[in-house]
Amino acid sequence: MHLKIGVIGNLANVGYNITTYLSDIGIDAKLILHPHEILKWKQLNHNINYNSINTLEIIPKTVLDNKFTRRISEILFLNRYDVIISVAIGGIWSLPFIRKPVVCYATGSDLRELAAGIGYKGLQVFLAKRAFKQAKLVFYSPDLGHIEMIDKLHLKHVIPWKQFVNTDFWKLDLQIQKRSSVGLKIFHPTALTWIPKFPGQSLKCNNLLFEGFRLFLDRGGIGTLHYLKRGQNISETEALIDKLDLKQFCFAVGENLNMKQLKSKMLNADVIVDQFHPGGGFGLITLEAMALGKPVIVGLTDDMMKLAYPPPSESPPIIQAFSKDEIANQLLSLQDVIILKEKGTSSRNWILNNHEPVKLAHWYMREIKKVLDKIS
């Protein structure tokens, strides 16, 4: 079956990764961008020559370039493809008007907030609900909170998604050596979002890390905490650092890091700490850090692991923590160099077994074709 697949939406470069890896196994796939989105794409892929990329399709700029004409152009452009893959509701304004089968990737809080109308209202919510309900298949980010929303929206044909990890990029780089530091060097590259703006908002619970780090130091731990200065609660985080008397131990790093810079920061750390979302979720950053051979502390529950990697799949060798006390104890244990190395090695091996791009590309196409066969 020859399919022309159009991918729209590129949150965290996921759309580009899907397009690239599907193309690598012989699928005719294109990432569809508007002209104004090219700059952001280049920032995410600064080491790639744009003119040499054959997996990009640019929607022509209209003479009367405004939101309305862009939507019309987008609808017409998307209808050229046999199947549309929408990442994080890419093309949200156009999807309900597409005549071709649509596959949706519900990332982050798409289902939990947008489609459920939590923090959003009006036409956005209507179109998001309609897009998900019309989708022939929904790949959703593994999250127990999403299960409730899937039932609420009466969605059918839903599958927990698996993130592509560029294992050729996210790997040990001997040219990037860890700078000398005293004690454990901790890096927290997760958006600082821990104070809700509205009921039901998805939060990273970053405050638990800083409170746990304080306990780590109080219990005799030695180290520094480096965090990405990004997210809606930067000022509140800095106030918390001051309150906990951590200013001499905590250091902010740049907000707009490209992939190479982010990789360098992670390689220069001993351990990566991701999020502690109450639902037990995890982000792409967890997988990328594991691919680098780094131990990762994250609030990933047993139920979440079974949802994302059901038996007989191998559970990820992440380091679980759900409270400031547990975070402190896990950091203390990682001061043992042998444990640190063992956790890092098992992380890299697990990624190669479970998130290697070619394996996943074939898996995705098998799942997509199953659904398409039913409607043909």
C-alpha positions, 0 to 999 in steps of 0.5 A: 500500500503506497501512502502519502502521509502529511505530518502537521504540528512539530511540538518538541520536534516530534513531527520532524522525528516522525517524518524522518523515521517514517521516510527512513523505512521507505514511507512517503512522509512530509512535515508540513510547515507554514513559511513563518514556522521555518525559523523555529524549525531551523532553531530546533535543527540548526545543524541541518541544511534546510535546502537539502531536506526532502521531507519538508513541505512548505504551504505557499504564503498567500497574498492576503496573509492572515489567520483566515487565509492560512487556514484555507491554504492549510485545508487545501494543502492537507487534502493532497495527502492520503493520511494526515498525522497531527501532532499536539493538535497541529492544524487544530483549526483545519482538522475537522474539515479534512476529508482524509483519514486523520491520526492524532498524537495527543501529547502533554495536556491535549486531552486533559486540558484542551479537549476537556475544556479545562483552561480553554473555551469556545471554538478551540475546545469545539474543534479539538473535541471534533478533531479527536472524535473524527480521528481514525486513530489516537496515539496518546501520551501515556498518562492515567489522567488521559484514560479518564478523558478518553472515556469522557470523549468516547474515543475509539481506537486509542493506543499509548504512544512511544516517543522516537528517540534519535539514538544517533544524536542522543548518545555519549559524546567524548568531545563533551566532557563533564566539567569538574565539580564538587559532589553530585551535579544535578540537571533539571531541564523541565519547564518550571510549572508548579503553581496552577493558573486554573483548576486541573492544570497539568503541573510538573511539581518542580518545587518537590525537587528543590525541597528534596535537594535541600533535604539532600544537603541537610542529610550530608549530601554534596552537590549542585543543582542546575535548572533550565530557566523556562516556564511560567513559575521562574520568579516563584522558583527563584523565591523558593530557592531563596527561602530554602537558602539554596542560592549558593547551590542552585544555578539557572541556565539559558532558556532557549537552548537548542538541541546541541546545547541541551545535550551538552548540559545533560552530558555535563551532569551526573544525574537528570531529574525530570517531572513529578506530575501527580498522574505519574507522567514523564516527558521526552526529556526523560528518554533523551537523558536515558539515551545519553546513559544518564540516570533519571529521577522521575515520578513515574508510577508502577501503574504508568509503567504498565500502561506505557510498557505493558507486559511482556515489555521491559519496564524502564530503569528509571529512578522513582521518587514521589516526595521531597523525602524520596528525592533526597534519598535517591540523590544520596544513593547516587553519590555512589559512583558504582550505582551511578554508572550502573543506572546510566548503562542500563538506561542507554541499553533500555532505550536501544531496546525500546525506542530505537527509531527504525523499530518504532517506525515499523511499529507505528506503520503497522498500527496505522495500517490496521486502522486504515484496512478497517475503513478501506 
